[in-house]
Amino acid sequence: MPDSRDSPHAPARFRFGTLLFLAGLAATGILIHGYHYGFDDQSVYLPAIEKSLNPGLYPFDAAFFLVQTRLGCFVSAVAASVRLTHLSLSWALFLWHFACVLLLLAGCWRLAARCFSSFAGIRGSLLLVTALLTLPVAGTFTVLCDPYLHTRVLATGLLLFALADLLERRLSAAVWFLLAGLVHPALALLGLWHLVVQAWPADSVFSRNSSVPSRAFAAAALAFPAGMFARWFANPADPAWRAALSGRSYLFPGEWTWYELLGAFAPLVILYLYSRLADRRGLAELARTSRRLVYSGSVGVAVGLAIGLTPALLPLVPLEPMRTLHLVYLLLILFTGGLAGELLQRPWKLLAAAVLLPLAFGMFLAQRAELNASPHIEWPWSAPRNEWRLAFDWVRLHTPRDALFAMNPDYLHLPGENEHGFRGLAERGQLAESNKDRAVSRNFPALAWEWREEVRAQKGIDDFDLAQLSALRRRFGVTWLLLRKGAGRAAALPALDCPYENSTLRVCRAP
C-alpha cells in the first residue's frame, strides 16, 4: 500500500480555529522574544509617524528620518490608524506589531500547508518558527522577526503570502508583492528575486541541456540582484559618505567572522539536502521550493560577496544584498520544523517537541541579556523605569516643541540606554547621532556631510567647557543639552541651568 505522502494532497483549509491557533502563537512569540517601544530602527520610523500626526514637530532635523520613510506608505498607514481609532500611539504600535507577527505566522502556515501533507508537519513548522523568531540571520545584523514594530516584519509576511499564491498559481501573488513594495521597497526587491526564481517553470534552466531562452533567463537572473537597486549612487571619493559607511562590518562579508560566513553557506547546503529528502518522500512542493531557494540564495550570497570585496562596487554596499538570506533563513526554519513533524516516528516527535522548550528559553535569555536595562515587554500602559527613558519623558513634557538637543552622539550604545531613540520618545529634535542617522546618511549620500559635521561637533560633549557648549548654540542653534552625570565636567558646570536630573542624566539649557 503506498505511503499517503506519495499521493497528491489538498492544502489544509484555513478555519477559525486556525486563526485562534496562529493568534496564540503570535502572543506566545511576543512573550518569548519581548516587545519594545521606540527601540532600534524605530529611531527612524517613530518620529516620522509623530510628525505625520503633528507636523509642527522636528522643525530642524526631520530630513534624517523623512527621506527614508517617505519611500513607502507604512508611516502614513500607521498615522491614519491612530487618527481613525483615537488610540494612543503606544497602543497603536503594539497592536500593529501583534498584527504583523500574526500575518507573518499566517504566511508561514500557508506555505507549510502547501509543502506538508500532515497537520503534524504544519504544526511543527509553526512551533519552530515561533520559538526562533529573533534568530540572527548570519552576519547581516537582522533577525527573522524584530521584537518591535518594523516594516520588515510586515513586508516579510506579505512576501510569504505572495510566495504561497505563486505556488498555487494565483495572480494575487502580484498584489501581495506590490503591497510589500509599498511597505518596504528594498526588502520587497530582494524578495522579488526569490519569487522570480520560484516562478520559473522548468528546473532545467540550470542544466546543460536547457534551451537558449532558458539560458538567457539564467543570465538575466544572475545579473538581477546587482541591478535591481539602481536608485542613486554615492561618490566613493566623498569622505563624509565613506565615514558613514565605515565601522560597520555587517556591510562587508569579507570582515565577517568564520561562523558568520558559515551561517551564509550552511543553510544553502541544508536546503539542498532537504530537497533530496523531500524528493524521496514524495513531498514534491517542498523539494521544488527548497531547490529554488538554493539557486536564489546562492546567487544572492555570490553577489553580496562580490560587492563587498570589490572596491569599484563600493557605492553598492549600502544595498546589502546579503540580506537575501533573510527569507532563506525563515523558510529553512519553517521546513526544518515541518520535516520533523512530518517524517519522525512518534517517540522522536515527542523528543523534538521537548527540544522546543529549551530553544525558546534560550531565545528568551538572549533577549534579556541584550536588553537587561529594559522590561522584557514594554506594555503600552507601563511607565518607563529606565533612567534614559525617564529623562526622555521629562523632555517631552517640559521643553518647547521646537527645542533642539545636543548629546553624546554614541548615546544609543551607552550602558543602560538599550538603543531607545531620543527623537521618537522625547518628541524633540536633536543633532545627528552616530548610529541610526549614519545608516540613513549612507543610503542617502546628500545627508552625509551634515551628519558627519554634527557628529564631530558633539564628540566628547560630556567633557565640554562652557565655551564649547555655547559654540553649539551659535553654530547649530542648539537650545538644550542632555548630559551624563559623572562622565565629564560638562554636567557639573555651575553656570548651566539644569531643571531636570536623575542618577544618570541632566537636562540643561544651552548657554
N, C-alpha and C positions, 0 to 999 in steps of 0.2 A: 504494500500500500504506500503511495507516495507521501512524502512529508508535506504537511499543509503549507509549509513555507515555499514549496516549489510551485505552487499554483498561484495565479494572479489573485489579488485580494482588493476589495474595495476599501478606500481610505476610511478610517473611523469618522463617524459623524460628530460634528460639534453640537453639543447639547447644553442645556442649562447647568447640568451637573459638571460638565467640563469647565464652564465659566467659573463656577464656585471653586473647583479644584485649582484652577490657574490663579484665581484671586488669593486663595490660601497660600499658594506657593510664592506669589508676589509679596504678601505680608511676611511670610517666613524669610524670604530673601532679605527684606529690609531689616528684620530683627537680627539676622546673622551678620549682615555686612554693614549695617548702620545707615544713617541718613544725616546729611549736613547741609546747613543753610549759609549762603554767602561764601562758599568754600571753593578753592582751586579755580577752575575756569569760570565759576560764577562771578569772579572778579571782573569778568568781561560782560557776561550776559545780564547779571542782576542790575547794574547801573543803567544798562540800555533799556531794560523793562521799566525801571523807575523814571527815566527821562521820558519814555513814551507816555507814562501816566501823568508826569509833572514836568512839562517842557522847560520850566524855569531852573531846574537843577543842572549842575555841572556846566556853567557858562564858559569855563576856560579849558577844560580838559576832555571834552566829550569825544574828540577825534580818536582817542585811544581805545574806545570800545565801539563807537558807531560805525567806523569803516568796515569792521569785520561782521558785526551783527546785521548790517543792512543787506548782506548778501543773501539772506534767507528771510522767511516770514515768521520764524519762531517767536521772536520778540513781540511782534505785533499780535500774534495769536494769544500769547500768554497775557499781554496787556488787555486785549479785548475780553478775555475770560474774567479778568478782575473787574472790569467795568460792568459786565453783564451780571455777575454773581454778587458783587459788592463784598466779596471775601477780602480779608487782609492778604497782603502779598505773601506772607509766610505760609498761610494756609493754602493759597492757590498753588504755590510752588511745590508744596508737599503732595497735594492731590495730583498735580501734573506728574510728579515723579512716580507716584504709585501707578498711575495710568500708563506711563511709559514702560515701566518694568512689566506690567501686565501685558502690554502689547508685545514686548519682546518675547515673553514666555508663550504667548499665543502663537507668534510666528514660529517658535521652536516646536510647539505642538503640531502645527500644520505640516512642518517638514517631517517630524517624527512619524506622524500618521501616514505620510506618503511613503516613507522608507522602511517602516517596520510593520509586520503583519500581526503582532500581538499587542494587547494592552500592556503587558509586562515590559515590552520594548519601549513603548511610548512613555510609560511612567518612569522607567529607568533613565531615559534620556533627559526628561524634565527635572527629575530629582538631582541628577549630577550637575546640570547647568545651574540649578538654584543654589547648590552647595558651593559652587565655584564662580559665582557672579563677578567677584572682584579679582579674579586671577589675572596677573600681569601677562601681557602679550609680548613675549621675547624682550627685546631691548627698546621697544617703541615708545615707552612711557605712557602707555594706555592700558586699560583693563577691559575685561569683557563688558562690564556694565558699571558705570560710575555710581558711587554711593551718594549722589546728589543729582538734581535735575540738570541734565546736559542734553544738548541737541543730538549728541552721538547716540544716546540710548534710544531716542525716538526714531532717528533715521535708521538705526540697525533693525528695529522692529519692522519698519516699513519695508526695508530691503528683504527681510525674511519672508514677508508676505508676497513680495514681488517674485522671489525665487520659488515659493510654493506654487503660485499661479503659473509661473513659467513651466514648472514640471508638469502641471496639469493642462498645459497648452491653452491657457486663458489669456485673452488680450488685456484683461485687467491688470496683468503684471506691469504694463506700461504706466498705468495710473499710480500704482504703489511706488514705482521708481520715481515718477515725477514729483510725488508728494515728498519722498525722501530728499530729492534735489532741492525742493523749496525749504526744507528744514536744515539740511547740512550739505551744501553743494559739493564740498571736497570729498566727504565720505561717500556720497552718492556716486560720484565718478569712479572712485575705487571699487564700489560695489558693482557698477555697471560693467567693469572689466570682468568680474566673476560671472555676471549674468550673460555677457556676450559668449563667453566660453561654454557656459552651461547650455545656452540656446542652440549652439551649432549642431546640426542634425547628425553628423557622422563622426564617430571616433577615428575613422580612417584619415582624417585630416592630418593626423600626426604620424602617419605611416609613410613608408617609401612608395607605396602603391597609390597614394592619393592623387586625385586629378589636379590639373593645373589650377582651376578655380579654387580648389581646396588649399593648395599650396599658397595661392595668393592671399586667401583668408589668413592662413597661419602667419605669413609675413606681416600682414596688417595687424594681427593680434599681438605679435611680438613688439611692434612699434607703438601700440596703443597706449600702454602705461606711460611712456615717455612723452607722448604728445597730448594726452587728454587734459592736461592742466595748463594749456597755453593761454595764460591770462596776462601777466606782466612779468618783466624780468628785471632784477636788480642789477646795478652796475657793480661787478665784483671788485672794482678798484675803490669803491666808496668805503672809507674807513669806518663811518658810522654804521653802515649796514653790516660790515664784517664784524664789528663789535657786537651787534645784536645777534649775530649768528654764532659767535664763539662761545666756548664753555658749555655747550650742550651736546654731550656725547651721543645721545639717542638719535641725533640727526645724522650721525656719521657711523655707519655699520663697521667701518674699519677700526673704530675706537671701542667697539663693544667687547665685553668680557667673553671668555670662551663659552660660558654657559648661556649667555645671551645669543651668541651665534648658533649654539646647539639648539636653542629654542626657535631659531628661524628655520632650521633644516629638518629637525626631528619630526615635527608634525606632518611634513610632506611625506616622509618615509612611512610614518604610521598610517596615514590616509591611503597610501598605495597598498599597504598590507591589508587594510580594511576592504579595499576594492576587490582584492583577490579572494579574501574570505567571503565577502558578500556574493561574489560570483559562484563560489562553490555551494553556498547555502540557498541559492535561488532568490536573493534579495537584489533584483536587477536594478531598481531605482537607487538603492544605496550604493551599489557598485559603480553605477554610471556617475552619480553625483560626486562620490569620493574621487574617482579617477579625474574628472574635470577639475576638481579643486586642486589636485596635484599639478595639473597643467597651469592653471591661472596663478596659483600661489608660487610656483617655481619661477614663472616669468616676472611676477611682482618682486620677488626676492632678488632675482638677477638684475632687474632694472634698478632696484634700490641700492644694491652693491655697486653697480656701475656709476650711478650718480654720486654716491658718497665717496668713491675712490678716485674720481676723475676731476682734477682741478678745473678743467674747462667747463664742467657741468655744475659748478658751484651755485649759480643762480637757481638751479632746480632743486637744491637741497631742501628748502622750506616746504616743498610739496610732499615730503615724507612718503614716498612710495612704499616703504617697508610696512606701512600700515594696511597694506592689502592683507597682511597676516591676521588682522582683527577678525574678519569673517571666517578665515581658515581655522583659527583657534576655537571660535564659538561652535562651528559645526563639528570640529574634532571632538570637543567635549560632548556635544549632543549625540554623536554617533557612538562614542565610547559607552555612554550610559545605556543607549538603546541596544547595542550588541550584547552588553552584559545581561540585560533583561530578556532579550530575545533568545539567546543561544545557551546560556548557562543552565545546568541542571539545578533542581530546586535547592540542594544544600549549598551550592556555590552562589546561587542568587541571594540566599539569606546572608552569606558571608559578605557579598558585595554590598548589600543593603546596610549591613552593620558598619562597613567602612565609611559610609556617608557621614555618620555622626562625628568621628574624629576629624574628617576632612572639613566639615562645617565648623567645628570648634576651632580648628587651626586657622581658618579664614577669619573667624571672629577675633581670635587673639592677635592676628596680624594687624587687623584694623585698630584694635585698642593700643597696640604698641606704636603704631604710626601716629595716632591722634590721641595721645594719652592726656592732653590738657583740655579735651573737649568731651561732652557727653557722647555716648555711642550713637544715640539717636537725638538729634536736636528737634524735639517736637515743636510744632507751631505755637503751642501755648506756654512753653517753658521759658523762664527768664534766663539770660546768659549768666554763667558763673565764671567764665574765663576773664582774666583781668583785661585782656585786649578787647574782648567783646564789650565789656562794661564801659571802657573808655570810648569805644565807637558809639555806643548808645548815648552816652552823655553828649558827645559831639553832635549827634543827630538832633537832640532835643534842645540844645542850648547855644548853638552857634548859628550865625546868619546863613541863609541858603546859598549865598554867593561866596562863602568862605573858601579860601584856597590854602591847603595844608602842605607843609613840608615835613618830612620824616626820614628815618633811615631807609634808603631805597631797597635794602635787603630785608625789610621787616617781615615779609611772608615766611622767611626761613629762620626767624629768631625763636629762641626757646619759649614755649608756651603759646605762640601765636597760632600754630596749626593751620596756616595757609588760609585764613579768613580775610577776604578782601576789604580794605578800608572803604573804597568808594561805595560799594553796594550796601554795606552795613551802616556806615555813618551818613550816607546820602550827601556827601560833600566832596568837593574837588580836591585833587592832590597833584603835586608834581609827579612826573613819571617814576615808577618803581622798576626794579631791575629784573623782574621775573615775568609776569603776565604782559606788561607793556612791551617788554623785549620781544615776546612771541608775536605780538601784533606788528611791531616795527619790522621784523624780518619778513613778514608776509606782505606788508605794505611799506616798501622802502622809503616813500616820501616822508614817513614819520621818523625815520631812523635818526636823523640829525637832532631833531628836537628831543627825542628820547635820550640820546647819549649826553647831550648838554645838561638836561635836567637831572639825570642820574649822577653825573660827575659833580654837579653843584651841591648835591646833598650828601656825598660821601663823607663820612666822619662827622655828621651833623651833631651827634650826641656829645662831641667834644669841641664844638664851635664856641668862639667867644662872641661877645655882643656885636662886634663889628661884622663878623661873618654872618651872623643871623640877620642883621639889618640889610646886608647885601642881597639876601634872598628876596626881601620885600622890594628893594629898588629894581632888581633885575627881572624878577618873575611876577611880582605882585602878590607874593605870599602874605597872608594875613594871620595865619595860625600855625602853631608848631605842635607836633606830637613827639615828645622826647622821653627816652628811657631813663628812669632814675638809677643812679649808680653806675651808668655805663660811660659817663664822661662828665665834664664840668658844666655843659650847657644847661641841664635841668636844674642845677643848683645856683645859677646866676641870680643874684639878689635883685637885679633890675627887671627881671622878667615877671610879667603878670600872669599867673597860672591859676585860673579859677577851679581847676579840677585836677586831682591826683589820686592814684591808688598805690598799692605796694610796688607796681611795676612801671607805671607811666605817669607823665604830667602833660596836661593840655594847656598850652600857653599862647598868649597873643604875641604875634611877631613884633619885635621892637622897631 
